[in-house]
Amino acid sequence: MSKNLSVIACCLFLTGLIAQKSYAGICCTPKHDADTSFTDSVATRKVITGLINKVVTASGAFNVDAVADLYAPNAVIADEEPPFSWNGPTAGVQWINTVEQTCKTLRIKELKGKIGRITVFLHSDESIYVIVPATYSGEIHGDPFSEEGAFSFIFRLVSGRWLIKSQVWLTRKGM
């Protein structure tokens, strides 16, 4: 599993470098020129943050209905639980089902996710790249636990709606 996490971490690092080079100056405080069609707005950020909160909340409540229509037709999710990746428009549903099964197997109760302050938000006309610090907490056999990490999301504008193209979870211990 640590080899898989290393590969994912390397891919995230390289993706981040490419994104930073491609969108230099756009992160967090975008520059707007009269010659560009780049549009970043408070409204778009609210929509994206709302989608992220919906995914994190749904993962703790095992609410497949909440995520059923949030993923692009070619979406990919990667996480630390086997089978480690889920694909297609039902990737979110598949992932939530795996989270629920893992919690049952490990006897995890009261699973709750909370996102931290987003500081990486790269935006083009049709794509958004976001790194989201998050903490999951709950109880295992009556003892509290907490796991810190981050999600990497890529959103694509599909028929006027922002959908999740990719979602990757990486624990802090894997970073």
C-alpha positions as CSV (number, residue, x, y, z in Angstrom):
1,M,0.0,0.0,0.0
2,S,2.9,2.4,0.8
3,K,4.2,1.9,-2.8
4,N,0.8,2.9,-4.2
5,L,0.7,6.0,-1.9
6,S,4.2,6.9,-3.1
7,V,3.1,6.7,-6.7
8,I,0.0,8.8,-6.0
9,A,2.1,11.4,-4.0
10,C,4.6,11.6,-6.9
11,C,1.7,12.1,-9.4
12,L,0.2,14.8,-7.3
13,F,3.6,16.6,-6.9
14,L,4.2,16.5,-10.7
15,T,0.6,17.6,-11.4
16,G,1.1,20.5,-9.0
17,L,4.3,21.6,-10.7
18,I,2.7,21.4,-14.1
19,A,-0.3,23.4,-12.9
20,Q,1.8,26.0,-11.2
21,K,3.8,26.5,-14.4
22,S,0.7,26.6,-16.6
23,Y,-1.3,28.9,-14.3
24,A,1.4,31.0,-12.7
25,G,-0.2,33.9,-11.0
26,I,-3.7,32.5,-11.0
27,C,-3.6,30.7,-7.6
28,C,-5.8,32.2,-5.0
29,T,-5.6,35.8,-6.2
30,P,-6.2,35.6,-10.0
31,K,-5.0,38.3,-12.3
32,H,-7.6,39.5,-14.8
33,D,-6.5,40.9,-18.1
34,A,-8.8,42.5,-20.7
35,D,-7.4,40.1,-23.3
36,T,-8.2,36.8,-21.4
37,S,-11.5,34.9,-21.0
38,F,-10.3,33.6,-17.7
39,T,-13.2,33.9,-15.2
40,D,-12.9,33.3,-11.5
41,S,-15.6,34.5,-9.2
42,V,-16.8,34.3,-5.7
43,A,-19.8,32.5,-7.0
44,T,-17.7,29.8,-8.7
45,R,-15.6,29.3,-5.5
46,K,-18.8,28.9,-3.5
47,V,-20.1,26.3,-5.9
48,I,-16.8,24.3,-5.7
49,T,-16.6,24.6,-1.9
50,G,-20.2,23.5,-1.7
51,L,-19.4,20.4,-3.8
52,I,-16.3,19.6,-1.7
53,N,-18.3,19.9,1.5
54,K,-21.0,17.7,0.1
55,V,-18.5,15.0,-0.8
56,V,-16.8,15.1,2.6
57,T,-20.1,15.2,4.5
58,A,-21.5,12.3,2.4
59,S,-18.5,10.2,3.1
60,G,-19.1,10.3,6.8
61,A,-22.8,9.7,6.5
62,F,-22.5,7.1,3.7
63,N,-24.9,9.1,1.7
64,V,-24.6,7.8,-1.9
65,D,-27.5,9.9,-3.1
66,A,-25.7,13.1,-2.2
67,V,-22.8,12.3,-4.6
68,A,-24.7,10.4,-7.3
69,D,-24.6,13.2,-9.8
70,L,-21.4,15.0,-8.9
71,Y,-18.9,13.1,-11.0
72,A,-17.9,13.5,-14.7
73,P,-18.5,10.6,-17.0
74,N,-14.7,9.8,-17.0
75,A,-14.2,10.5,-13.3
76,V,-11.4,8.8,-11.3
77,I,-11.2,8.5,-7.5
78,A,-8.1,7.2,-5.6
79,D,-8.1,6.4,-1.9
80,E,-6.2,4.2,0.5
81,E,-8.8,1.5,0.7
82,P,-8.9,-1.4,-1.7
83,P,-9.5,-1.5,-4.6
84,F,-7.8,1.9,-4.4
85,S,-9.6,3.5,-7.4
86,W,-13.1,3.9,-8.8
87,N,-14.0,5.1,-12.3
88,G,-16.8,6.6,-14.3
89,P,-19.9,8.6,-13.4
90,T,-20.7,6.3,-10.4
91,A,-17.2,6.6,-9.0
92,G,-18.5,8.6,-6.0
93,V,-21.2,6.1,-5.2
94,Q,-18.6,3.2,-5.4
95,W,-16.2,5.1,-3.2
96,I,-18.9,5.9,-0.6
97,N,-19.9,2.3,-0.5
98,T,-16.3,1.3,0.1
99,V,-15.9,3.9,2.9
100,E,-19.0,2.4,4.5
101,Q,-17.8,-1.2,4.2
102,T,-14.4,-0.2,5.7
103,C,-16.1,1.5,8.6
104,K,-18.1,-1.6,9.3
105,T,-15.1,-3.9,9.0
106,L,-13.0,-1.7,11.3
107,R,-15.9,-0.9,13.5
108,I,-15.5,2.8,13.0
109,K,-18.4,4.9,14.4
110,E,-19.2,8.6,14.2
111,L,-17.0,9.2,11.1
112,K,-17.0,12.9,10.3
113,G,-14.9,14.8,7.9
114,K,-14.0,18.4,8.1
115,I,-12.2,20.5,5.5
116,G,-9.5,23.0,6.3
117,R,-8.6,26.3,4.7
118,I,-8.1,26.0,1.0
119,T,-5.0,27.8,-0.2
120,V,-4.5,26.1,-3.6
121,F,-7.2,27.0,-6.1
122,L,-6.1,27.0,-9.7
123,H,-8.7,28.0,-12.3
124,S,-9.1,28.1,-16.1
125,D,-12.2,28.6,-18.1
126,E,-13.2,24.9,-18.0
127,S,-11.1,23.3,-15.2
128,I,-10.4,23.9,-11.5
129,Y,-7.6,22.3,-9.5
130,V,-8.0,22.4,-5.7
131,I,-6.0,21.0,-2.8
132,V,-8.3,20.6,0.3
133,P,-6.8,19.9,3.7
134,A,-9.2,17.6,5.6
135,T,-9.5,15.8,8.9
136,Y,-11.5,12.7,9.5
137,S,-12.4,11.7,13.0
138,G,-14.5,9.1,14.8
139,E,-14.3,6.2,17.2
140,I,-12.7,2.8,16.8
141,H,-13.7,0.4,19.6
142,G,-14.8,3.4,21.7
143,D,-11.5,5.2,21.4
144,P,-11.3,8.5,19.5
145,F,-9.2,8.7,16.3
146,S,-8.2,11.4,13.9
147,E,-6.6,11.2,10.5
148,E,-5.3,14.3,8.7
149,G,-4.7,14.5,5.0
150,A,-5.7,16.3,1.9
151,F,-7.9,15.8,-1.1
152,S,-6.8,16.8,-4.6
153,F,-9.8,17.6,-6.7
154,I,-10.0,18.5,-10.4
155,F,-13.4,19.9,-11.5
156,R,-14.4,20.2,-15.2
157,L,-17.2,22.3,-16.6
158,V,-19.6,19.9,-18.3
159,S,-22.7,21.2,-20.0
160,G,-22.6,24.3,-17.7
161,R,-22.1,22.3,-14.5
162,W,-18.9,21.8,-12.4
163,L,-18.4,18.1,-12.0
164,I,-15.6,16.2,-10.3
165,K,-13.1,14.8,-12.8
166,S,-10.7,13.4,-10.2
167,Q,-10.5,13.1,-6.5
168,V,-7.5,11.8,-4.6
169,W,-7.1,11.3,-0.8
170,L,-3.6,11.3,0.7
171,T,-3.1,11.0,4.4
172,R,-0.6,13.3,6.2
173,K,1.5,10.3,7.1
174,G,1.8,9.5,3.4
175,M,3.1,13.0,2.5
